[in-house]
Amino acid sequence: MEQENQAPPNNKKTWLKRIGIAGFLFFLLKGIAWLFVFYFGFKFSGCR
């Protein structure tokens, strides 16, 4: 019986490999979109 080498659950490199590049890009673009939403929301609402 072979033992599996398991990395610690909070290992960022393992996490990124698990979700893959598509998952990383999705969350990156989602975060950038929210920055635009807040920026233009304040800009058009008249807040300074």
NORGIGI-V675532 format. One record per residue. N is the residue number from 1. RES is the residue in one small letter. SS is DSSP state (hx for helix, st for strand, lp for the rest). PHI is phi as a letter, one per 40 degrees, with the letter a starting at -180 (* if undefined). Layout:
n = <N:N>
res = <RES:RES>
ss = <SS:SS>
phi = <PHI:PHI>
This chain:
n = <1:2:3:4:5:6:7:8:9:10:11:12:13:14:15:16:17:18:19:20:21:22:23:24:25:26:27:28:29:30:31:32:33:34:35:36:37:38:39:40:41:42:43:44:45:46:47:48>
res = <m:e:q:e:n:q:a:p:p:n:n:k:k:t:w:l:k:r:i:g:i:a:g:f:l:f:f:l:l:k:g:i:a:w:l:f:v:f:y:f:g:f:k:f:s:g:c:r>
ss = <lp:lp:lp:lp:lp:lp:lp:lp:lp:lp:lp:hx:hx:hx:hx:hx:hx:hx:hx:hx:hx:hx:hx:hx:hx:hx:hx:hx:hx:hx:hx:hx:hx:hx:hx:hx:hx:hx:hx:hx:hx:hx:hx:hx:hx:lp:lp:lp>
phi = <*:c:c:c:c:b:c:d:c:c:c:c:c:c:c:c:c:c:c:g:c:c:c:c:c:d:c:c:c:c:c:c:c:c:c:c:d:c:c:c:c:c:c:c:c:g:c:b>
